[in-house]
Amino acid sequence: MAKPKGNTVNLALVGCGGIAGAHLRGYKELLEKGETRFRIVAAVDNIIHRAKSCAAQIEAITGDPVRTYSSVDQLLNGEENLEAADICSPHGLHHILACDLLKGGVNILCEKPIGITVKATKKIIAAAKR
């Protein structure tokens, strides 16, 4: 499998439960097809053994080390040169995590629903605009 080279986006997987596995399969497929403009550098989950398990899966796919964190705050204060995060958390946490990541200067990928209410979604939009 090709390793990322040159200009890559350093990415964190935030939330390492069920849907993260589907996202990881997608990232693996991208790498297998030669897409190397991203690198997953961190796995975040409040249940740390899930983050560690996810990191081990990523490392097995990419051969690159992956740091683990139990919170977005730890991630943002960590050693990553992070450009993006893929939010794979329960829906009710999307707006909280998205706003924290955006405030920390990290671009986000957040699938549906982006927010569980219109108010939550507007909070994410406002944070992105700031």
N, C-alpha and C positions, 0 to 999 in steps of 0.2 A: 504494500500500500504506500502511496506517495506521501511524503511528509511535507508539511507546510514550509514554504520558502518565501523569502523576500517580504513584500508587503502583505501581512496577514492581519486579520482582525482577531484580537484576543477576546475570547468569549467565556462566559461563566454559565453553567447550567444552574438555575436557581429553583430548587425543589427537585428532589430525586426519587419521587414516588412513581406510580404507574405510567403516567404520560411521558415522563422523562425517558423511559425506555424506548418509546416510539420515536421521540425526537432523536435519541442517540442512534437508532437504526437509520434514520434519515441522514444524519451526519456521516455515519459509516458509509452509506451508499454514495454520498457526494464525494467522499475521499476515494472510494474505489473507482469512481468515474473520473478521477483526476482533478477534482476541485480542491485546491489547496490554499485558498485565500482566507482561511479561518483556522484557528487553533483553540481547542477547549482547554483552558488553563486552570479552571476551578469548578468545583462542585459544592453546592450550598444546600444544606437541609438542617432543620432544627433537630432532627434525629440523626446524630452524627454518624451512626453506623450505616445509614442509607447513603449519606454523602461519601463515605469511604468506599462503599460497595460500588457506587456509580463511578467514582474516580478510578477504581481498579478496572472497571469495564472500559473506560475511556483510554486508560494507559495501555490496556491489552490491544485496543484497536489502533492507537496512534504511536505507541512507543514513547510518548512524551510524558513527563511528570505532570500530575494534576494535584493542586492543593485542595484541601477540604476546609470548609467553614461551616459553623452552625448558625450563622446569621448574615444578613446583608450588611449590617454594620461592621462585622468582622471582615467581611470581604472588602468593603470600601476602605477599611483601614489596613488592609493586608498589603502584600508585596506585589500584587498583580499590576501590570500595565494594561488595564482592562478598558476595552472600547465598547463591549456589548454584553448583554445578558439575555438569555432565553428563559423566560419565566414559565416554569412547569409546576406551579403550585396549585393548591385548591382554588377554585374561582373566587372565593371570598377574600383571598389575600392578594389577588392581582393588583388592585389599585394601591394597596399599601406598599407592596414591594416595588411596583413600577414607579411610584412617586419617590421612594427612597433612592432607587437606582438613578432615576433622572436627575434628582438633586445632587447626586454624587458624580454627575457628568458622564453617566453610562447610558448608551443607547439601549433600547429594549426591543425584544420580540415578545409579544404577548398575544396569544391566540384568544379566540372567543371563549367566553365573553371577556372583552377587555376590562370591563367593570361590571359588577353585578347589579348596579343601578345607574340611572342617568347621572346622578350626583357623583358617584364614584368615578364614572367615565370622564366627567368634566374635570375632576381633580387631576386625572392623568394628563388630559389635554393641556390644562393650565401649567402643570409641572414641565411638560415637554416644551411649551412655548417659552418658559423662563429659561 
